[in-house]
Amino acid sequence: MALASRTHEFKDAWDFIELAFEKNWTDGLPVCPPTPERVQAMLDHAGRKPDEVVGLVPPQNGEATIEKLAIQCVMAGCKPSYFPVVLAALDAMLDERFNLYGVETTTHANEPLTVVSGPIVKELGFNYADAVFGQGRPNATIGRAIRLILWNLGGSYPNLNAKAPLSHPGRYTFCVAENIEENPWPPLHKDFGLTSESGVVVIGVEAPHGMLTLGDAQSTLYTWADTICRMGGNNIQYANGGQGLLVIGPKVAQKVAAAGWTKSDIRTFLFDNARRRLGDLKRGFYNFDPAVGNPGWPKWVDQQNDETRVPVVADPSDLHLAVAGGVAAHWFTAWCPGWGLMGGMAVARPVPLPKKSA
Amino acid sequence: MANFVVLDPTVDFKGLAKIANLAPKVDDLNGKVLGLLNHHGSAVSGAANGRDPFFEAIKSTLEKRYKLKGVVWRTKPNLSRVAPKEMLEEIAAQADVVINGTCS
């Protein structure tokens, strides 16, 4: 099938790269030229019709056809084999639970993170070890493709409709892979009931906040609990429905697992212990009005009693646990705070194994 | 000279008006029921009883300018999400015009 996008002619690739900035086709980083040949290779690999509509991308509701999505992937520097991961992540982000419109336009500094898990991590060559929130071609370019989709098809522009005063560097690219070799627990996507070998989980989160967890399993769990319920977090202010993601270094995960802790045990512990005394929260909160209370908290929280311990989320299942990173240190974990009850809820999608040719 | 061809990465944004049916506009507010659908009225905005001070100002301004038949006020349960279908249907049935607050 012929490609429908209009064409532009440039002197050469350098000319394209420079003019792409002027045409507002990118957000500040250079992009690769989406030549018809490269885009066609992306389409051939996916085996999808170019005019197939995946959905409307908020906030400005541009129509995401397979062709337009392939163009963004080429511009981001993706290999054709990465395309199915991008499609799975976008499909998850367009799920109503994720509230992509809100994630993209909120003043809160959450951005859509894609977590990849299962054999696809090694098949595609993701960096799942050192500096896992940093380098790796699949990590960087898949995250980048997502951003270019939100830019060119969603029309999500700072100083127009993307209203976060601060945001964070994950707005350029935000994709991380689980360490499938060292993870002592089932991969993240399985926590969502998926039966596929590989999957993606998307979640709207702030930048990872590192924490030092060098003690034994018990002290590590208390450190996690204390860190994730910090007063300034949106989670505890909008605990009723908010979520968050703990990204655990492999050696820390193995230490905790060796002490007998399952993911379910950890979630329960954190739900019970990641709490703040209401009287303390009121000292730091905006104009807490006892007559109104905080509608973001679960109904069972007694808002008339300063001794009430307010949970960071409404249910243990709102805390997601991924294992990623290198093994050089035995003591680092990162907490990725969520947006609260407004949106950015984690959504999972299966990812097919890649074709061998690409 | 120019021989390096690329495909256009952009699309025409549909916005909201192109994907939703807009109701006809009301010429005169006199004798009409005003609907106010405000976002999550909470302590964030200094609101009392789940009502936003901005909407209070809109309401008092319109009440001074027009003889409204009544005011129906609802607060969305989630400030960022679309209001539940039942709430939209209720306010649409009771009000002649609705001012919808949005906050992300």
Chai-1 contact restraints between the chains, C-beta under 6 A:
chainA,res_idxA,chainB,res_idxB,connection_type,confidence,min_distance_angstrom,max_distance_angstrom,comment,restraint_id
A,S5,B,L7,contact,1.0,0.0,6.0,A-B,restraint_1
A,S5,B,D8,contact,1.0,0.0,6.0,A-B,restraint_2
A,R6,B,D8,contact,1.0,0.0,6.0,A-B,restraint_3
A,T7,B,V5,contact,1.0,0.0,6.0,A-B,restraint_4
A,H8,B,V6,contact,1.0,0.0,6.0,A-B,restraint_5
A,E9,B,A2,contact,1.0,0.0,6.0,A-B,restraint_6
A,E9,B,V5,contact,1.0,0.0,6.0,A-B,restraint_7
A,F10,B,F4,contact,1.0,0.0,6.0,A-B,restraint_8
A,D12,B,F4,contact,1.0,0.0,6.0,A-B,restraint_9
A,F16,B,V6,contact,1.0,0.0,6.0,A-B,restraint_10
A,W25,B,P9,contact,1.0,0.0,6.0,A-B,restraint_11
A,P33,B,V6,contact,1.0,0.0,6.0,A-B,restraint_12
A,P34,B,V6,contact,1.0,0.0,6.0,A-B,restraint_13
A,P34,B,L7,contact,1.0,0.0,6.0,A-B,restraint_14
A,T35,B,V6,contact,1.0,0.0,6.0,A-B,restraint_15
A,V39,B,L7,contact,1.0,0.0,6.0,A-B,restraint_16
A,Q60,B,F13,contact,1.0,0.0,6.0,A-B,restraint_17
A,N61,B,K14,contact,1.0,0.0,6.0,A-B,restraint_18
A,N61,B,I19,contact,1.0,0.0,6.0,A-B,restraint_19
A,G62,B,V11,contact,1.0,0.0,6.0,A-B,restraint_20
A,G62,B,F13,contact,1.0,0.0,6.0,A-B,restraint_21
A,E63,B,V11,contact,1.0,0.0,6.0,A-B,restraint_22
A,K68,B,V11,contact,1.0,0.0,6.0,A-B,restraint_23
A,I71,B,L7,contact,1.0,0.0,6.0,A-B,restraint_24
A,I71,B,P9,contact,1.0,0.0,6.0,A-B,restraint_25
A,N99,B,S80,contact,1.0,0.0,6.0,A-B,restraint_26
A,N99,B,R81,contact,1.0,0.0,6.0,A-B,restraint_27
A,G102,B,S80,contact,1.0,0.0,6.0,A-B,restraint_28
A,G102,B,S104,contact,1.0,0.0,6.0,A-B,restraint_29
A,T105,B,S104,contact,1.0,0.0,6.0,A-B,restraint_30
A,T106,B,S104,contact,1.0,0.0,6.0,A-B,restraint_31
A,N152,B,P9,contact,1.0,0.0,6.0,A-B,restraint_32
A,N152,B,T10,contact,1.0,0.0,6.0,A-B,restraint_33
A,L153,B,V11,contact,1.0,0.0,6.0,A-B,restraint_34
A,G155,B,F13,contact,1.0,0.0,6.0,A-B,restraint_35
A,N287,B,A43,contact,1.0,0.0,6.0,A-B,restraint_36
A,D289,B,A43,contact,1.0,0.0,6.0,A-B,restraint_37
A,V292,B,A43,contact,1.0,0.0,6.0,A-B,restraint_38
A,P295,B,S42,contact,1.0,0.0,6.0,A-B,restraint_39
A,M342,B,S80,contact,1.0,0.0,6.0,A-B,restraint_40
A,G343,B,S80,contact,1.0,0.0,6.0,A-B,restraint_41
